[in-house]
């Protein structure tokens, strides 16, 4: 009951906290009778140096005479700049699932072992929220926090699988609206200097790498394992790969009958629905990347050329524009099932003019490792205090 109460509180806070500025461009899939929403490609990648390769699983793909059909719609005060769109087809045993790892390699997902224990940083029991894939998820940061320690997360404990050194951690999660808004706000905070700064990071490779490292480093949901030498990081879920992710674990330096796992995030950046351990043998999978066979803009212009590969030849989907895409889906091998992923590479270009004074804190948010996380915590603390002043007394207050 207590966990469910806090889940509803988080949802209320998300409504109060996130007055999301703009509707992002979308990709929709054809289901036989209409187009339905699939994903917002590269949302929050608000400059070319932050270009992402997003991987989105199609939940109920529909083949129209052997083709997967999609429609991209430009929306909001952003230009969706797309470098490539492909479909990843993965053949696998129908009794298994599939999911990518942090490097994009596909793995079979077998029977899952739930955690024995899941505990928040404040000692709260999170097991009811993360033991099953049921939509009843954990989203932290329901209290003010110290900006000097801008982290949140949980510790989990699993039964150690017998004779398995490299099991896979399976995490079902999504990036929150708050995280996406922070990615936009750190750029909009530049005020009337925004466009000049964006030009700098697009032409100065050193500055671009520095900005990318800071933002990416503070946006990752990191997974670590307790070993004889302490906590050792194993990998993480990035803003490019929400949904179901597998993280290969190395248990060679762990001891005991259980496996302790720690997840770390910038407060409020991730919504975690399930965490489990998969020790099922990882078979070889047939993975095929399919390029669009047809791609037309609203004006019936052939735009397939810019979209077939990552080559910096891009196509921009402006607000109100549409693009139609068709992929010839490879049929599954005999006796196999096939899971499809939509892979999009690109970024967003902010179009709305900014006439405000630059916010010095926005520049400080990109001053070094951890600065973006501290800046986000400072802004979130202010929103939390103003939205629910009686509920948040001090950064040390528990959930």
C-alpha positions in Angstrom: 0.0 0.0 0.0 2.8 2.4 0.9 4.6 1.8 -2.4 1.4 2.3 -4.3 0.8 5.6 -2.4 4.2 6.9 -3.5 3.7 5.8 -7.0 0.5 7.9 -7.2 2.4 10.8 -5.5 5.1 10.6 -8.2 2.5 10.6 -10.9 0.9 13.7 -9.3 4.3 15.4 -9.1 5.0 14.5 -12.8 1.9 16.4 -13.7 2.7 19.4 -11.4 6.4 19.4 -12.3 6.4 18.9 -16.0 4.6 21.6 -17.8 6.2 20.2 -20.9 7.0 22.9 -23.3 6.4 21.3 -26.7 5.1 18.3 -28.5 7.9 16.5 -30.2 7.9 15.1 -33.7 6.6 11.5 -33.8 6.9 8.3 -35.8 3.7 6.2 -36.3 3.2 2.7 -37.7 0.4 1.4 -39.9 -1.8 -1.2 -38.2 -4.0 -2.1 -41.2 -6.6 0.5 -40.6 -4.8 3.6 -39.3 -1.5 5.0 -38.2 -0.8 4.7 -34.5 1.9 6.3 -32.3 5.2 4.5 -31.9 7.9 6.8 -30.6 9.3 10.3 -30.5 12.7 9.9 -32.2 15.8 11.4 -30.6 13.6 13.5 -28.3 15.8 15.7 -26.0 18.9 15.4 -28.3 18.8 19.1 -28.8 22.0 19.7 -30.7 24.0 17.9 -33.4 26.8 16.9 -30.9 24.1 15.1 -28.9 23.0 13.1 -31.9 21.5 9.7 -30.9 20.8 6.4 -32.3 17.5 5.4 -30.8 16.2 1.8 -30.8 12.5 1.3 -30.4 10.8 -2.0 -30.2 7.6 -2.4 -32.3 5.0 -3.9 -29.9 2.5 -5.1 -32.6 4.0 -4.8 -36.1 1.6 -5.2 -39.0 2.8 -6.4 -42.4 1.0 -4.9 -45.3 1.8 -7.1 -48.3 5.2 -7.8 -46.7 5.9 -4.2 -45.8 6.2 -2.3 -42.5 4.8 1.2 -43.1 5.6 4.2 -41.0 4.7 7.9 -41.0 6.8 10.7 -39.5 5.1 13.9 -38.4 6.9 17.1 -37.6 5.4 18.9 -34.6 6.2 21.5 -31.9 8.9 24.2 -32.2 11.6 21.7 -33.3 13.0 20.4 -36.5 13.6 16.7 -36.4 16.9 16.2 -38.2 17.1 12.5 -39.3 20.3 10.9 -40.6 19.1 7.4 -40.9 16.0 5.2 -40.3 16.3 1.4 -40.4 14.4 -1.6 -39.2 16.2 -4.3 -37.2 14.6 -7.8 -37.6 15.6 -10.4 -35.0 14.7 -14.1 -35.5 14.4 -16.1 -32.3 12.7 -19.0 -30.6 9.0 -18.2 -30.1 9.2 -19.1 -26.4 11.9 -16.5 -25.8 12.0 -12.7 -25.9 14.8 -10.5 -27.3 16.4 -7.3 -26.1 19.5 -5.2 -26.8 22.5 -4.6 -24.6 24.2 -1.2 -24.1 26.2 -1.7 -27.3 23.2 -2.6 -29.4 23.9 -6.3 -29.6 20.7 -8.5 -29.4 20.3 -11.2 -26.8 17.6 -13.8 -26.1 15.7 -13.3 -22.9 14.6 -16.5 -21.1 12.8 -17.1 -17.9 13.4 -14.2 -15.5 14.4 -14.5 -11.8 12.9 -11.6 -9.7 14.9 -10.0 -7.0 14.7 -11.2 -3.4 15.0 -7.7 -2.1 14.8 -4.2 -3.6 15.5 -1.2 -1.4 15.5 2.5 -2.1 18.2 4.8 -0.8 15.9 5.8 2.1 15.4 2.1 3.1 11.9 1.9 1.5 10.8 -1.5 0.1 10.6 -1.2 -3.7 10.0 -4.9 -4.4 6.3 -4.5 -5.2 7.2 -1.8 -7.8 10.1 -3.5 -9.7 9.6 -7.3 -9.4 7.0 -7.5 -12.2 6.4 -5.9 -15.6 3.0 -4.5 -14.6 3.2 -0.8 -15.2 3.4 -0.1 -11.4 6.8 1.5 -11.6 9.4 3.3 -9.4 10.2 6.9 -10.2 12.4 8.4 -7.5 13.0 12.0 -6.3 9.8 12.6 -4.4 11.7 14.7 -1.9 14.3 17.5 -2.1 17.9 16.3 -2.2 21.3 17.7 -1.6 22.9 19.1 -4.7 26.3 17.8 -3.5 25.1 14.2 -3.9 22.8 14.3 -7.0 22.1 10.6 -7.2 19.2 8.3 -6.5 18.6 4.7 -7.1 18.1 1.3 -5.4 19.9 -1.8 -4.3 18.6 -5.2 -5.3 19.6 -8.7 -4.2 19.1 -11.9 -6.3 19.7 -15.6 -5.8 23.0 -16.4 -7.4 22.5 -18.6 -10.4 24.3 -21.9 -10.2 27.3 -22.4 -12.4 26.7 -19.1 -14.3 29.4 -16.4 -14.3 27.8 -14.1 -16.9 24.1 -13.8 -16.4 22.3 -10.7 -17.8 20.5 -8.1 -15.8 17.1 -7.2 -17.5 15.8 -3.7 -16.9 12.5 -2.4 -18.2 12.6 1.4 -17.9 11.9 4.7 -19.6 13.3 8.2 -19.6 11.0 10.5 -17.8 9.5 13.8 -19.1 11.6 15.6 -16.5 14.8 14.3 -18.0 13.8 15.3 -21.5 12.8 18.7 -20.4 16.1 19.2 -18.6 17.9 18.4 -21.8 15.9 21.1 -23.6 16.1 23.6 -20.8 19.9 23.5 -20.5 20.0 24.8 -24.1 17.1 27.3 -23.8 18.7 28.7 -20.7 21.4 30.2 -22.9 18.8 32.8 -23.8 19.6 35.0 -26.8 23.1 33.5 -26.8 21.6 30.1 -27.6 22.2 30.0 -31.4 25.7 31.3 -31.1 26.5 28.6 -28.5 24.9 25.9 -30.7 27.1 27.1 -33.6 30.1 26.7 -31.4 29.4 23.2 -30.3 28.6 22.2 -33.9 31.9 23.4 -35.2 34.3 22.9 -32.3 34.8 19.1 -32.0 36.5 19.4 -28.6 33.7 21.4 -27.1 31.1 19.1 -28.7 32.8 16.0 -27.2 33.0 17.7 -23.8 29.2 18.6 -23.8 28.3 15.1 -25.0 30.3 13.5 -22.3 28.8 15.6 -19.5 25.2 15.2 -20.7 25.5 11.5 -21.5 27.3 10.8 -18.2 24.6 12.3 -16.1 21.7 10.8 -18.0 22.7 7.1 -17.8 21.0 4.6 -15.5 24.1 2.8 -14.2 24.2 -0.8 -13.0 26.9 -2.1 -10.6 27.6 -5.4 -8.9 29.0 -5.9 -5.4 32.4 -7.7 -5.6 35.3 -8.5 -3.3 36.7 -5.1 -4.3 33.5 -3.1 -3.7 31.0 -1.9 -6.3 32.0 -2.5 -9.9 30.1 -0.8 -12.7 28.8 -3.3 -15.4 27.0 -1.0 -17.8 24.0 1.2 -18.1 20.8 2.1 -19.8 21.2 5.2 -22.0 18.7 7.8 -23.2 19.0 6.0 -26.6 17.8 2.7 -25.4 14.8 2.9 -23.1 12.4 0.0 -22.9 13.8 -3.5 -22.2 17.6 -3.6 -21.9 20.0 -6.4 -21.0 23.2 -5.7 -19.2 25.8 -8.6 -19.2 27.1 -9.1 -15.6 30.5 -10.4 -14.6 30.2 -12.4 -11.3 33.7 -13.8 -11.3 34.7 -11.4 -8.4 31.6 -11.9 -6.4 31.1 -14.3 -3.5 28.2 -15.8 -1.5 24.8 -17.2 -2.4 23.3 -14.0 -3.6 24.1 -11.2 -6.1 23.9 -7.6 -5.0 23.1 -5.1 -7.8 22.9 -1.3 -7.4 21.2 1.1 -9.8 22.2 4.8 -9.9 20.5 7.7 -11.6 20.1 11.4 -11.6 17.0 12.0 -9.4 13.8 11.9 -11.5 15.5 10.8 -14.8 14.3 7.2 -15.0 11.1 5.3 -14.4 11.8 1.6 -13.6 9.1 -1.0 -14.1 11.0 -4.2 -13.7 14.5 -5.5 -12.8 15.3 -9.2 -13.1 18.1 -11.6 -13.6 18.4 -13.8 -16.7 20.7 -16.9 -16.6 19.2 -18.6 -19.6 21.8 -19.7 -22.2 22.2 -17.0 -24.8 21.8 -18.6 -28.3 23.0 -17.1 -31.5 20.3 -14.9 -33.2 19.7 -14.0 -36.8 19.8 -10.2 -36.9 19.1 -8.3 -40.1 19.1 -4.5 -40.7 16.6 -3.4 -43.3 16.9 0.0 -45.1 13.8 1.8 -46.3 12.6 0.7 -49.8 10.5 3.8 -50.2 10.6 7.2 -48.5 8.6 10.2 -49.6 7.9 13.6 -48.1 4.5 15.3 -48.1 5.3 16.9 -51.4 6.0 13.5 -52.9 9.7 14.1 -53.0 11.9 11.0 -52.8 14.0 11.4 -49.6 15.2 7.8 -49.4 18.8 8.8 -50.1 19.4 10.8 -46.9 17.7 8.2 -44.7 19.3 4.9 -45.8 22.5 5.2 -43.8 24.4 7.2 -41.2 26.4 9.5 -43.5 25.6 13.1 -42.3 23.3 13.5 -45.3 20.2 14.4 -43.4 16.5 15.1 -43.9 14.7 17.6 -41.7 11.0 17.1 -40.7 9.7 20.6 -39.9 6.5 21.2 -38.0 3.5 20.2 -40.1 5.7 18.1 -42.5 5.2 14.4 -43.0 7.3 11.6 -44.4 6.1 8.1 -45.5 8.4 5.1 -45.1 8.1 1.6 -46.3 10.4 -1.3 -45.3 10.3 -4.8 -46.9 10.2 -7.0 -43.8 12.3 -10.2 -44.0 10.1 -13.2 -43.2 11.1 -15.2 -40.1 13.1 -18.4 -40.5 11.1 -21.6 -40.4 9.9 -22.3 -36.9 11.1 -19.0 -35.6 9.4 -15.8 -34.4 10.6 -12.3 -35.5 10.8 -9.2 -33.4 11.2 -5.8 -35.1 12.9 -2.7 -33.8 12.9 0.8 -35.4 16.3 2.4 -35.3 16.5 6.2 -35.8 19.6 8.3 -35.9 19.3 12.1 -35.5 18.8 15.0 -33.3 16.4 17.9 -32.7 17.0 21.5 -33.8 15.1 24.1 -31.7 13.2 26.6 -33.8 11.5 28.8 -31.3 13.3 32.2 -30.9 14.7 33.0 -27.5 14.7 36.7 -26.4 15.4 36.1 -22.7 18.6 37.0 -20.8 21.0 34.1 -20.5 20.7 32.1 -17.3 24.3 31.8 -15.8 23.3 28.5 -14.2 22.6 26.9 -17.6 26.3 27.5 -18.5 27.4 26.1 -15.2 25.3 23.0 -15.9 27.8 22.0 -18.6 30.9 23.0 -16.7 32.1 19.5 -15.8 31.2 16.0 -14.8 28.2 15.9 -12.5 27.3 19.5 -13.1 24.3 18.7 -15.3 22.9 16.4 -12.5 23.5 19.0 -9.8 21.7 21.6 -11.9 18.7 19.3 -12.5 18.5 18.6 -8.8 18.5 22.3 -7.9 15.7 23.0 -10.4 13.7 20.0 -9.2 14.1 20.9 -5.6 12.7 24.3 -6.4 9.7 22.8 -8.2 9.0 20.3 -5.5 9.1 22.9 -2.7 6.8 25.2 -4.6 4.4 22.4 -5.6 4.2 20.6 -2.2 5.9 22.8 0.4 4.4 20.9 3.4 5.6 17.6 2.1 9.3 18.5 1.6 11.0 19.8 4.7 14.7 19.2 4.1 17.0 17.4 1.7 17.6 14.7 4.3 13.8 13.9 4.6 13.0 10.4 3.5 10.4 9.5 0.8 
